[in-house]
Amino acid sequence: MARVARLLSKFSLLRLFRKKKRPIRKTDRTEQPTPAPVAKAPSAIIRPSASLVGHQLLRSFGAGSQKTFALQGVSLELQPNQLNLLMGPSGSGKTTLLAVLSALLRPCDGRVSALGQEIWRMSETELERFRLKHCSYVFQGYNLFPALTAREQLEIVLRWGEGVSQREARKRSEEVLSQLGLGNKLNLRPAQMSGGEKQRVAIGRALVKNPSFLFADEPTSALDWENGQQVIELLHGVARQRGSTVLVVTHDPRLVNYADRVIEMADGKLMNDAPKDGVHLTAAGGHGQAPHGPHIKGGFQAFQPGYRPVANGPRLMLQEPQPKGW
């Protein structure tokens, strides 16, 4: 009997254990109300905030009867991740606008805001730091150091500007120069290079820095189309892959297909501003498509009644001379 009692006790405990551990059936669950489906809001198109803004920019040269206006109330916004072309006839104010926006030439009036800072309210020391940290330039006149090799032209930017090691500076410099087809010209000095090779070194010096802003004045003017195409593709890659704002002054209409935006200037004013797909390099009056380019003096504006070219502003240089008395 004792043995039977022990067996019954074990059986009872086993049943109790199974009862506690049995899976919960649907009928045992407390029914929860099914939440009503929430309507999904349509995706909004978010416009990136402008990284560079010019407002009512005015710049003149000379005085009295010799005074001419290179910029006349120019306002524009430039976005990150974009390659912008600035086009127009000679003397239209393109290079002057580039110099004003890039913190190289002070405007007579107006404001320039870059990364949320008004650059022309900065001190000279603050301007130098801003240019060193955020800006790269491709000058029309190359501005290479005569005593340095092609590789050293790029290395010096990284060593002094970013404080990287010599090994890292050499590696990055060689990679960029190889991309530009100068892998076998690393140890040549400017006097040993052709004009096109010097231009590519100057472009490499701008690219190696990974800048927030890249400003280029006629970067393909000294290059054949094969090398020019390679350069504009690299500039476009800088904008898209690194998130830079790239502004290029050019007369070359072949570059339009590589741009995200084309800005036309004439007589110191913006005449046309359109994304690539909407570009129609037309005259200001809108009367069809007009020829454009350096082979036609004055570009498309030369076909307009009353056309009068503005005197050329200075080309981009390392130190911009200020007119006397300004």
Rosetta silent file (secondary structure, phi, psi, omega in degrees, C-alpha in Angstrom):
SEQUENCE: MARVARLLSKFSLLRLFRKKKRPIRKTDRTEQPTPAPVAKAPSAIIRPSASLVGHQLLRSFGAGSQKTFALQGVSLELQPNQLNLLMGPSGSGKTTLLAVLSALLRPCDGRVSALGQEIWRMSETELERFRLKHCSYVFQGYNLFPALTAREQLEIVLRWGEGVSQREARKRSEEVLSQLGLGNKLNLRPAQMSGGEKQRVAIGRALVKNPSFLFADEPTSALDWENGQQVIELLHGVARQRGSTVLVVTHDPRLVNYADRVIEMADGKLMNDAPKDGVHLTAAGGHGQAPHGPHIKGGFQAFQPGYRPVANGPRLMLQEPQPKGW
SCORE:     score description
SCORE:     0.000 S_00000001
   1 L     0.000  -41.448  178.893    0.000    0.000    0.000 S_00000001
   2 H   -60.037  -38.706  179.286    2.795    2.369    0.815 S_00000001
   3 H   -65.125  -41.183  178.544    4.258    1.708   -2.584 S_00000001
   4 H   -63.720  -40.426  179.348    0.921    2.493   -4.287 S_00000001
   5 H   -61.260  -41.707  179.132    0.603    5.670   -2.256 S_00000001
   6 H   -64.144  -39.815  179.942    4.079    6.794   -3.408 S_00000001
   7 H   -65.816  -41.684  177.971    3.175    6.072   -7.029 S_00000001
   8 H   -64.058  -38.357  178.720   -0.091    8.024   -6.760 S_00000001
   9 H   -63.347  -44.633  178.404    1.770   10.937   -5.204 S_00000001
  10 H   -63.403  -40.100  179.887    4.298   10.979   -8.054 S_00000001
  11 H   -63.110  -41.405  178.924    1.481   10.725  -10.603 S_00000001
  12 H   -63.708  -43.887  178.576   -0.354   13.668   -8.998 S_00000001
  13 H   -63.090  -38.863  179.937    2.786   15.798   -9.032 S_00000001
  14 H   -63.854  -42.782  177.967    3.436   14.901  -12.661 S_00000001
  15 H   -63.039  -41.868  179.025   -0.096   15.940  -13.671 S_00000001
  16 H   -62.636  -42.150  179.250    0.279   19.206  -11.750 S_00000001
  17 H   -62.318  -44.429  179.560    3.617   19.930  -13.468 S_00000001
  18 H   -63.811  -36.155  179.871    2.158   19.218  -16.917 S_00000001
  19 H   -63.892  -40.722 -179.445   -0.820   21.440  -16.171 S_00000001
  20 H   -70.481  -33.206 -173.081    1.437   24.344  -15.318 S_00000001
  21 H   -95.754   -3.743 -175.639    3.702   23.856  -18.341 S_00000001
  22 L   -63.019  147.596 -179.052    1.112   23.114  -20.972 S_00000001
  23 L   -65.727  147.232  179.762    1.189   25.583  -23.911 S_00000001
  24 L   -77.185  125.529  179.769   -1.253   28.419  -23.862 S_00000001
  25 L   -87.888  162.912 -179.537   -4.019   27.882  -26.375 S_00000001
  26 H   -56.952  -34.823 -177.459   -5.668   30.623  -28.364 S_00000001
  27 H   -70.995  -19.845 -179.756   -8.829   30.232  -26.291 S_00000001
  28 H   -85.384  -19.878 -176.739   -6.850   30.956  -23.103 S_00000001
  29 L   -74.005  146.721  173.170   -5.368   34.212  -24.342 S_00000001
  30 L   -77.604  121.994 -176.898   -6.989   37.492  -23.526 S_00000001
  31 L   -67.498  124.666  177.370   -8.161   38.877  -26.799 S_00000001
  32 L  -101.599  137.746  178.976   -6.455   42.178  -27.606 S_00000001
  33 L   -64.098  135.892  178.392   -8.091   44.633  -29.967 S_00000001
  34 L   -73.217  123.668 -179.098   -6.315   44.818  -33.321 S_00000001
  35 L   -64.683  144.080  179.859   -4.888   48.342  -33.779 S_00000001
  36 L   -67.682  139.515  179.396   -6.277   50.266  -36.696 S_00000001
  37 L   -61.882  135.769  179.448   -3.811   50.531  -39.612 S_00000001
  38 L   -92.764  128.362  179.919   -1.971   53.840  -39.654 S_00000001
  39 L   -67.116  130.712 -178.884   -1.859   55.565  -42.996 S_00000001
  40 L   -80.785  125.757 -178.996    1.734   55.979  -44.166 S_00000001
  41 L   -70.210  143.272  178.010    2.642   59.556  -44.919 S_00000001
  42 L   -64.464  145.815  179.361    4.076   60.166  -48.382 S_00000001
  43 L   -63.994  130.803  179.866    7.825   60.616  -48.502 S_00000001
  44 L   -89.015  144.589  175.193    8.738   64.280  -48.446 S_00000001
  45 L   -86.048  110.780 -176.149   11.347   65.709  -50.786 S_00000001
  46 L   -98.286  120.349  178.625   13.852   67.319  -48.449 S_00000001
  47 L   -84.494  124.934  179.878   16.028   69.999  -49.971 S_00000001
  48 L   -63.008  145.959  179.984   19.490   70.046  -48.412 S_00000001
  49 L   -66.635  144.344 -178.230   20.397   73.276  -46.679 S_00000001
  50 L   -66.053  136.739  178.071   22.573   75.578  -48.713 S_00000001
  51 L   -91.992  -22.313 -177.895   26.249   75.396  -47.813 S_00000001
  52 E  -141.955  124.873 -175.957   27.183   78.654  -49.557 S_00000001
  53 E  -130.724  127.857  171.107   24.960   81.726  -49.953 S_00000001
  54 E  -112.063  133.273 -175.685   25.689   85.043  -51.637 S_00000001
  55 E  -128.163  117.277  174.393   23.221   87.882  -51.088 S_00000001
  56 E    50.301   53.471 -177.228   23.071   91.097  -53.137 S_00000001
  57 E   -78.476  133.090  179.675   26.777   91.043  -53.964 S_00000001
  58 E  -129.809  131.465  177.246   28.238   94.215  -55.444 S_00000001
  59 E  -147.254  126.654 -179.967   31.814   94.647  -56.668 S_00000001
  60 E  -124.798  161.167  177.283   33.270   97.493  -58.679 S_00000001
  61 E  -131.943  146.630 -179.383   36.718   98.384  -59.999 S_00000001
  62 L    82.329 -174.458 -178.672   38.184  101.795  -60.718 S_00000001
  63 L  -149.812  158.269  177.346   36.764  105.164  -59.722 S_00000001
  64 H    62.183 -134.804 -179.055   34.905  108.092  -61.235 S_00000001
  65 H   -69.704  -15.879 -179.979   34.297  107.823  -64.965 S_00000001
  66 H   -93.271    3.023 -176.705   36.524  104.715  -65.070 S_00000001
  67 L   -74.738  129.560  176.807   34.419  102.836  -62.525 S_00000001
  68 E  -129.074  150.926 -177.843   32.924   99.578  -63.774 S_00000001
  69 E  -105.544  117.298  175.964   30.757   97.037  -61.962 S_00000001
  70 E   -84.083  -31.303  176.070   31.816   93.408  -62.148 S_00000001
  71 E  -129.237  132.504 -177.729   28.963   92.287  -59.881 S_00000001
  72 E  -128.765   85.702  176.526   25.591   94.031  -59.708 S_00000001
  73 E    66.220   45.149 -177.370   23.352   92.708  -56.945 S_00000001
  74 E   -83.697  129.938  175.113   24.094   89.003  -57.439 S_00000001
  75 E  -130.393  135.229  176.906   22.300   86.543  -55.141 S_00000001
  76 E  -162.441  159.852  175.991   22.561   82.750  -55.271 S_00000001
  77 E  -124.860  136.150  177.221   22.621   79.610  -53.137 S_00000001
  78 E  -116.599  137.019 -176.141   24.892   76.625  -53.681 S_00000001
  79 L  -101.157  153.092  171.826   24.099   73.169  -52.312 S_00000001
  80 L   -68.109  164.151  178.872   26.451   70.425  -51.106 S_00000001
  81 L    65.498   22.952 -178.109   26.903   67.325  -53.286 S_00000001
  82 E  -130.286  143.279  169.792   26.643   69.425  -56.464 S_00000001
  83 E  -100.976  115.452 -177.622   28.930   70.398  -59.321 S_00000001
  84 E  -107.780  129.907  174.591   27.989   73.922  -60.411 S_00000001
  85 E  -100.813  133.696  175.583   29.160   75.492  -63.664 S_00000001
  86 E  -111.837  110.695 -171.971   29.441   79.280  -63.880 S_00000001
  87 E  -122.880  161.903  178.793   29.383   80.277  -67.543 S_00000001
  88 L   153.878  170.397 -178.424   29.210   83.448  -69.597 S_00000001
  89 L   -69.361  164.040  176.217   31.227   85.677  -71.921 S_00000001
  90 L   -59.322  136.727 -179.718   34.566   87.186  -71.007 S_00000001
  91 L    84.023    8.345 -177.597   34.114   90.159  -68.686 S_00000001
  92 L   -83.401  -11.110  178.411   30.743   88.994  -67.400 S_00000001
  93 L   105.887    9.226 -175.850   31.922   88.795  -63.783 S_00000001
  94 H   -61.853  -51.839 -176.611   32.385   85.030  -63.424 S_00000001
  95 H   -68.084  -35.969  176.941   35.860   85.076  -61.895 S_00000001
  96 H   -63.054  -42.857  177.833   35.010   88.023  -59.662 S_00000001
  97 H   -63.518  -41.558  177.663   31.978   86.165  -58.315 S_00000001
  98 H   -60.095  -43.673 -178.633   34.120   83.078  -57.739 S_00000001
  99 H   -66.952  -37.740  179.122   36.701   85.142  -55.830 S_00000001
 100 H   -68.302  -44.109 -179.096   34.040   86.819  -53.671 S_00000001
 101 H   -69.386  -26.808 -175.440   32.305   83.555  -52.801 S_00000001
 102 L   -95.539   13.714  175.162   35.589   81.807  -52.044 S_00000001
 103 L    67.953   28.200  177.336   36.800   84.388  -49.482 S_00000001
 104 L  -105.959  -25.527 -176.639   39.555   85.757  -51.725 S_00000001
 105 L  -135.142  121.643 -176.917   38.066   89.108  -52.765 S_00000001
 106 L   -75.099  131.154  177.756   36.019   91.336  -50.472 S_00000001
 107 L   -75.435  157.534  174.209   32.776   92.652  -52.023 S_00000001
 108 L   -72.017  -30.776  178.587   31.900   96.331  -51.935 S_00000001
 109 E  -156.663  161.562 -179.736   28.479   95.385  -50.589 S_00000001
 110 E   101.682  175.821 -175.877   26.426   92.273  -49.837 S_00000001
 111 E  -130.196  149.857  172.557   26.966   89.175  -47.698 S_00000001
 112 E  -128.368  122.516  178.769   28.468   85.732  -48.149 S_00000001
 113 E  -114.123  125.427  179.187   27.493   82.951  -45.743 S_00000001
 114 E  -127.138  123.204 -177.993   29.436   79.678  -45.765 S_00000001
 115 L    53.586   36.820  176.802   28.509   76.802  -43.451 S_00000001
 116 L    82.409    4.163 -179.989   26.361   79.230  -41.475 S_00000001
 117 E  -114.832  137.422  175.216   29.136   81.804  -40.985 S_00000001
 118 E   -82.645  107.264 -168.401   29.309   85.246  -42.586 S_00000001
 119 H   -71.021  -31.017 -176.258   32.824   85.089  -43.948 S_00000001
 120 H   -84.395    6.294  168.316   33.332   88.784  -44.655 S_00000001
 121 H   -99.507   -1.630  178.558   32.719   89.607  -41.004 S_00000001
 122 L   -79.055  155.844  171.724   35.700   87.468  -40.029 S_00000001
 123 L   -74.135  169.268  179.569   39.095   88.874  -39.202 S_00000001
 124 H   -61.287  -38.738  178.694   41.987   88.212  -41.571 S_00000001
 125 H   -64.719  -42.810  178.797   43.275   85.478  -39.270 S_00000001
 126 H   -65.275  -37.112  177.495   39.834   83.835  -39.142 S_00000001
 127 H   -63.641  -42.669  179.460   39.569   84.047  -42.936 S_00000001
 128 H   -61.824  -42.368  179.208   42.925   82.332  -43.333 S_00000001
 129 H   -66.186  -39.390  179.984   41.860   79.535  -41.005 S_00000001
 130 H   -64.379  -45.318  178.825   38.532   79.136  -42.796 S_00000001
 131 H   -62.875  -41.337 -178.570   40.222   78.880  -46.204 S_00000001
 132 H   -64.399  -40.091 -174.911   42.811   76.448  -44.873 S_00000001
 133 H   -82.062  -37.800 -167.485   40.223   74.167  -43.277 S_00000001
 134 H  -114.785  -17.651 -168.521   37.341   74.255  -45.746 S_00000001
 135 E  -117.536  145.550  168.962   38.445   75.532  -49.186 S_00000001
 136 E  -129.997  149.333 -174.747   40.500   74.314  -52.111 S_00000001
 137 E  -130.905  142.572  170.077   41.324   76.316  -55.225 S_00000001
 138 E  -118.486  106.353 -176.566   42.319   75.554  -58.791 S_00000001
 139 L   -86.263  149.735  179.110   43.864   78.717  -60.214 S_00000001
 140 L   -67.200  -26.843 -178.590   44.036   79.465  -63.899 S_00000001
 141 L   -96.936   16.947  176.368   47.718   80.319  -63.515 S_00000001
 142 L    72.284  -56.806 -178.285   48.617   77.028  -61.708 S_00000001
 143 L    53.500   47.250  175.073   50.484   78.763  -58.817 S_00000001
 144 L   -88.655  154.919  177.379   52.816   75.809  -58.296 S_00000001
 145 L   -82.129  120.466 -174.127   55.998   76.064  -56.224 S_00000001
 146 L   -58.499  -32.628 -173.289   58.934   76.013  -58.689 S_00000001
 147 L   -86.681   -6.403 -175.304   61.281   74.110  -56.367 S_00000001
 148 L  -102.245  146.847  174.724   58.852   71.292  -55.482 S_00000001
 149 L   -74.979  171.076  179.585   58.134   68.093  -57.390 S_00000001
 150 H   -57.324  -45.251 -179.699   54.605   67.134  -58.422 S_00000001
 151 H   -65.432  -40.583 -178.876   54.240   64.854  -55.412 S_00000001
 152 H   -67.244  -28.248  176.648   55.648   67.459  -53.023 S_00000001
 153 H   -59.563  -35.637  179.948   53.121   70.031  -54.288 S_00000001
 154 H   -85.692  -38.108 -178.276   50.376   67.805  -52.813 S_00000001
 155 H   -60.680  -38.042 -176.068   52.294   66.583  -49.792 S_00000001
 156 H   -65.064  -31.395  177.086   52.863   70.091  -48.489 S_00000001
 157 H   -65.809  -42.744 -178.229   49.105   70.705  -48.360 S_00000001
 158 H   -74.602  -38.405 -178.164   48.560   67.609  -46.228 S_00000001
 159 H   -70.012  -46.452 -177.399   51.600   68.080  -43.983 S_00000001
 160 H   -84.746  -38.534 -174.811   51.020   71.753  -43.201 S_00000001
 161 H   -80.468  -38.628 -175.889   47.272   71.957  -43.626 S_00000001
 162 H  -114.911  -10.106  177.607   46.126   68.724  -41.969 S_00000001
 163 L    68.870   27.510  179.977   49.203   67.656  -40.014 S_00000001
 164 L   -78.525  164.936 -179.744   49.229   64.105  -41.415 S_00000001
 165 L   -69.910  160.982  179.610   52.343   61.949  -41.314 S_00000001
 166 H   -62.610  -38.003 -179.787   54.840   61.999  -44.150 S_00000001
 167 H   -64.694  -45.151  179.565   53.968   58.408  -45.041 S_00000001
 168 H   -66.592  -40.584  179.056   50.234   59.136  -45.237 S_00000001
 169 H   -61.961  -41.328  179.516   50.825   62.359  -47.186 S_00000001
 170 H   -66.077  -42.786 -179.001   52.963   60.523  -49.740 S_00000001
 171 H   -61.789  -49.803 -178.708   50.425   57.727  -50.127 S_00000001
 172 H   -65.373  -38.121  179.929   47.459   60.054  -50.675 S_00000001
 173 H   -64.729  -44.229 -179.723   49.440   62.299  -53.019 S_00000001
 174 H   -66.006  -37.013  178.572   50.547   59.411  -55.209 S_00000001
 175 H   -62.823  -45.973 -178.117   47.000   58.026  -55.379 S_00000001
 176 H   -67.137  -43.455 -179.909   45.537   61.338  -56.570 S_00000001
 177 H   -65.092  -34.905  176.744   48.310   61.971  -59.111 S_00000001
 178 H   -66.113  -39.139  176.199   47.895   58.466  -60.496 S_00000001
 179 H   -60.857  -30.306 -179.444   44.165   59.109  -60.945 S_00000001
 180 L   -90.565   10.037  178.396   45.115   62.173  -62.964 S_00000001
 181 L    75.836   24.271 -177.395   47.456   60.195  -65.210 S_00000001
 182 L  -117.428   24.627 -178.979   50.626   61.556  -63.586 S_00000001
 183 L   -61.093  -26.158  179.044   51.871   58.392  -61.919 S_00000001
 184 L  -100.138   11.516 -179.426   55.106   58.575  -63.912 S_00000001
 185 L  -119.371   16.703 -171.856   55.591   62.329  -63.314 S_00000001
 186 L   -58.537  -34.547 -172.592   55.785   62.276  -59.517 S_00000001
 187 L  -102.415   12.083  178.323   59.356   63.591  -59.310 S_00000001
 188 L   -87.617  146.021  175.268   59.133   66.275  -62.006 S_00000001
 189 L   -96.039  162.404 -175.642   59.244   69.980  -61.162 S_00000001
 190 H   -51.269  -37.619 -178.569   56.983   72.562  -62.888 S_00000001
 191 H   -65.890  -18.780 -179.186   59.720   73.631  -65.323 S_00000001
 192 H   -96.720    2.194 -176.019   59.891   70.029  -66.581 S_00000001
 193 L  -110.004  155.503  171.842   56.116   69.726  -67.173 S_00000001
 194 L   -77.445  169.843  178.410   53.809   70.767  -69.987 S_00000001
 195 H   -59.948  -42.020  179.219   50.988   73.222  -69.359 S_00000001
 196 H   -64.605  -37.877  178.473   48.450   70.428  -69.193 S_00000001
 197 H   -67.587  -39.842  177.714   50.552   68.478  -66.693 S_00000001
 198 H   -64.321  -38.247  178.593   50.950   71.525  -64.471 S_00000001
 199 H   -63.913  -39.861  179.776   47.194   72.086  -64.567 S_00000001
 200 H   -68.454  -34.597  174.863   46.559   68.504  -63.481 S_00000001
 201 H   -64.380  -42.662  178.438   49.022   68.866  -60.600 S_00000001
 202 H   -61.646  -38.856  178.008   47.189   72.020  -59.517 S_00000001
 203 H   -68.706  -41.172  177.080   43.891   70.117  -59.643 S_00000001
 204 H   -60.588  -38.059  178.047   45.406   67.238  -57.695 S_00000001
 205 H   -61.688  -34.859  177.790   46.560   69.677  -55.012 S_00000001
 206 H   -74.830  -37.346 -175.807   42.949   70.807  -54.606 S_00000001
 207 H   -74.307  -33.055 -172.712   41.514   67.277  -54.579 S_00000001
 208 L   -66.503  -16.599 -174.320   43.941   65.748  -52.078 S_00000001
 209 L   -84.491  -14.995 -174.179   42.617   67.974  -49.291 S_00000001
 210 L    55.062   61.115 -171.648   39.019   66.622  -49.244 S_00000001
 211 L   -81.503  159.718  169.989   37.589   70.160  -49.048 S_00000001
 212 L   -74.185  -35.209  179.840   34.090   71.351  -48.123 S_00000001
 213 E  -128.754  134.622  175.138   34.320   73.839  -51.013 S_00000001
 214 E  -125.816  120.993 -178.794   36.263   73.500  -54.241 S_00000001
 215 E  -114.118  128.234 -176.292   36.582   76.533  -56.516 S_00000001
 216 E  -132.546  128.521  178.682   38.066   76.155  -59.991 S_00000001
 217 E  -106.012  105.678  179.798   38.735   78.864  -62.588 S_00000001
 218 L    52.337   57.269 -174.945   38.869   77.326  -66.086 S_00000001
 219 L   -68.226  -18.197 -177.825   40.322   74.002  -64.861 S_00000001
 220 L  -109.535    9.248 -173.373   40.235   72.382  -68.317 S_00000001
 221 L   -65.431  -29.418 -177.742   41.419   75.325  -70.412 S_00000001
 222 L  -100.435   11.457 -175.091   44.959   73.935  -70.855 S_00000001
 223 L  -113.769  149.872  168.929   43.885   70.316  -71.379 S_00000001
 224 L   -72.077  169.688 -171.514   42.887   68.237  -74.367 S_00000001
 225 H   -65.697  -35.046 -179.527   39.382   66.797  -74.175 S_00000001
 226 H   -60.754  -47.977  178.795   40.457   63.356  -72.952 S_00000001
 227 H   -72.407  -35.010  177.451   42.267   64.820  -69.950 S_00000001
 228 H   -63.446  -39.812  177.595   39.641   67.524  -69.511 S_00000001
 229 H   -63.737  -40.088  178.721   36.915   64.901  -69.339 S_00000001
 230 H   -64.093  -39.300 -179.747   38.883   63.011  -66.714 S_00000001
 231 H   -66.868  -45.689 -177.751   39.264   66.167  -64.635 S_00000001
 232 H   -67.916  -32.398  174.930   35.586   67.124  -64.726 S_00000001
 233 H   -65.540  -38.545  176.052   34.622   63.565  -63.779 S_00000001
 234 H   -64.947  -41.726  178.303   36.932   63.802  -60.771 S_00000001
 235 H   -63.289  -39.636  177.235   35.397   67.131  -59.773 S_00000001
 236 H   -65.070  -38.596  177.394   31.946   65.612  -60.072 S_00000001
 237 H   -64.841  -36.177  176.647   33.098   62.699  -57.913 S_00000001
 238 H   -59.651  -41.736 -179.886   34.360   65.140  -55.268 S_00000001
 239 H   -67.807  -48.033 -173.043   30.873   66.643  -55.069 S_00000001
 240 H   -76.999  -43.263 -173.083   28.931   63.375  -54.995 S_00000001
 241 H   -86.041  -31.251 -177.164   31.211   61.115  -52.960 S_00000001
 242 H  -105.970   -3.162  178.094   32.667   63.605  -50.507 S_00000001
 243 L    73.652   20.580 -178.231   29.667   65.933  -50.175 S_00000001
 244 L   -80.364  158.673  170.228   31.628   68.976  -51.362 S_00000001
 245 E   -99.378  117.967 -175.523   30.242   72.098  -52.980 S_00000001
 246 E  -115.076  126.666  177.706   32.075   72.559  -56.296 S_00000001
 247 E  -122.967  122.036 -175.320   31.923   75.785  -58.338 S_00000001
 248 E  -122.540  123.485  170.629   33.667   75.828  -61.723 S_00000001
 249 E   -86.785  129.362 -177.777   34.112   78.832  -63.999 S_00000001
 250 L  -155.692  156.165  169.415   34.319   77.672  -67.601 S_00000001
 251 L  -106.796   -4.997 -170.450   33.743   78.570  -71.231 S_00000001
 252 L   -85.613  108.035 -178.889   33.655   74.929  -72.328 S_00000001
 253 H   -67.975  -15.489  178.997   30.080   73.845  -73.233 S_00000001
 254 H   -68.377  -18.101 -179.067   31.176   70.177  -73.258 S_00000001
 255 H   -80.031  -11.918 -175.564   31.262   70.276  -69.440 S_00000001
 256 H   -58.802  -39.602 -177.244   27.525   70.958  -69.191 S_00000001
 257 H   -64.759  -15.575 -179.647   26.659   67.249  -69.347 S_00000001
 258 H   -99.396   -2.347 -174.251   28.710   66.657  -66.187 S_00000001
 259 L   -93.862  151.103  171.325   27.133   69.458  -64.143 S_00000001
 260 L   -87.480  -22.470 -175.309   24.259   69.327  -61.685 S_00000001
 261 E  -155.523  141.140  178.711   23.538   73.005  -62.259 S_00000001
 262 E  -122.432  128.229 -179.426   24.505   75.658  -64.797 S_00000001
 263 E  -116.950  123.498  179.417   24.582   79.362  -63.910 S_00000001
 264 E  -101.213  136.299  176.702   24.821   81.940  -66.710 S_00000001
 265 E  -123.461  150.549  172.055   26.248   85.422  -66.156 S_00000001
 266 E  -159.256  136.597  178.340   26.365   88.549  -68.285 S_00000001
 267 L    53.480   37.405  175.880   27.185   92.155  -67.431 S_00000001
 268 L    76.694   12.363 -178.410   27.714   91.296  -63.775 S_00000001
 269 E  -130.021  156.344  173.442   24.269   89.734  -63.326 S_00000001
 270 E   -79.850  127.118 -178.007   22.809   86.241  -63.264 S_00000001
 271 E  -106.984  -28.936 -177.917   20.918   85.657  -66.506 S_00000001
 272 E  -154.882  134.273 -178.768   20.032   81.977  -66.289 S_00000001
 273 E  -142.058  111.195 -173.586   20.190   79.447  -63.465 S_00000001
 274 E  -147.656  151.221  170.523   18.969   75.927  -64.130 S_00000001
 275 E   -66.616  165.085 -174.158   19.588   72.292  -63.245 S_00000001
 276 H   -54.822  -44.164 -175.683   21.332   70.235  -65.905 S_00000001
 277 H   -67.843  -18.391 -178.329   18.145   68.742  -67.317 S_00000001
 278 H  -107.146   15.263 -175.656   16.653   72.175  -67.747 S_00000001
 279 L   -78.554  125.310  170.693   19.606   73.896  -69.328 S_00000001
 280 L  -134.634   97.144 -174.185   18.941   75.766  -72.530 S_00000001
 281 L   -67.220   79.117 -174.476   21.847   78.096  -73.091 S_00000001
 282 E  -106.833  165.758  175.750   19.631   80.780  -74.533 S_00000001
 283 L   -69.165  159.731 -176.113   19.858   84.504  -74.861 S_00000001
 284 L   -60.781  -29.488  179.722   18.420   86.627  -72.062 S_00000001
 285 L   -77.255   -9.304  175.789   15.469   87.568  -74.211 S_00000001
 286 L    78.723   21.070 -176.741   14.525   83.915  -74.599 S_00000001
 287 L   -93.888   69.589  174.794   14.561   83.934  -78.406 S_00000001
 288 L    78.633 -172.221 -176.716   15.731   80.391  -79.070 S_00000001
 289 E   -93.548  132.717 -177.738   19.160   78.920  -78.632 S_00000001
 290 L  -115.227  153.220  178.716   22.145   81.102  -79.278 S_00000001
 291 L   -61.436  153.894 -179.409   25.779   80.171  -79.830 S_00000001
 292 L  -150.858  144.415  174.763   27.989   80.199  -76.781 S_00000001
 293 L   138.443  171.458 -174.916   31.642   79.721  -76.079 S_00000001
 294 L   -68.180  -16.725 -178.631   35.049   81.337  -76.305 S_00000001
 295 L   -77.686  -10.765  177.493   35.045   81.249  -80.105 S_00000001
 296 L  -115.763  113.662 -177.478   32.303   83.918  -80.132 S_00000001
 297 L   -60.867  123.426 -179.537   33.352   87.176  -78.549 S_00000001
 298 L    89.061   -5.007  178.627   30.829   88.053  -75.881 S_00000001
 299 H    58.804 -151.556 -174.411   29.115   84.637  -75.981 S_00000001
 300 H   -69.506  -23.664 -178.687   25.338   84.582  -76.385 S_00000001
 301 H   -70.334  -18.567  179.004   24.921   88.103  -74.960 S_00000001
 302 H   -64.975  -16.525 -179.461   26.748   89.511  -77.960 S_00000001
 303 H   -91.551    1.513 -177.707   23.561   88.831  -79.954 S_00000001
 304 L   -94.038  143.781  177.480   21.424   91.028  -77.703 S_00000001
 305 L   -62.622  138.389  176.955   20.566   94.668  -78.555 S_00000001
 306 L    75.641   17.948 -179.103   22.546   97.145  -76.519 S_00000001
 307 L   -66.225  131.449  176.631   25.155   94.633  -75.413 S_00000001
 308 L  -139.603  114.509 -177.689   28.100   96.266  -73.654 S_00000001
 309 L   -67.757  147.991  175.114   30.812   94.101  -72.056 S_00000001
 310 L   -89.166  143.904  179.226   31.979   94.874  -68.535 S_00000001
 311 L   -59.788  143.334 -176.564   35.681   95.396  -68.010 S_00000001
 312 L   -62.247  138.786  167.756   37.436   92.271  -66.810 S_00000001
 313 L   -81.764  178.426 -177.795   37.954   91.773  -63.110 S_00000001
 314 L   -71.806  149.876  169.928   41.223   90.279  -61.870 S_00000001
 315 L   -71.216  157.749  179.036   42.101   86.655  -62.481 S_00000001
 316 L   -66.265  128.108  176.447   42.332   84.518  -59.363 S_00000001
 317 L  -134.061  170.028  179.764   45.685   84.936  -57.673 S_00000001
 318 L   -67.144  -37.550  176.046   47.064   84.027  -54.278 S_00000001
 319 L  -124.589  118.625 -175.036   46.958   87.670  -53.191 S_00000001
 320 L   -87.200  121.090  178.851   44.280   89.846  -54.732 S_00000001
 321 L   -68.573  139.473  178.001   45.387   93.498  -55.245 S_00000001
 322 L   -97.053  134.788  177.269   42.934   96.045  -53.857 S_00000001
 323 L   -59.180  144.002 -178.601   42.120   99.135  -55.946 S_00000001
 324 L   -62.082  131.093  176.100   43.622  102.312  -54.501 S_00000001
 325 L    85.722    2.631 -179.305   41.243  104.145  -52.236 S_00000001
 326 L   -81.208    0.000    0.000   38.798  101.243  -51.874 S_00000001
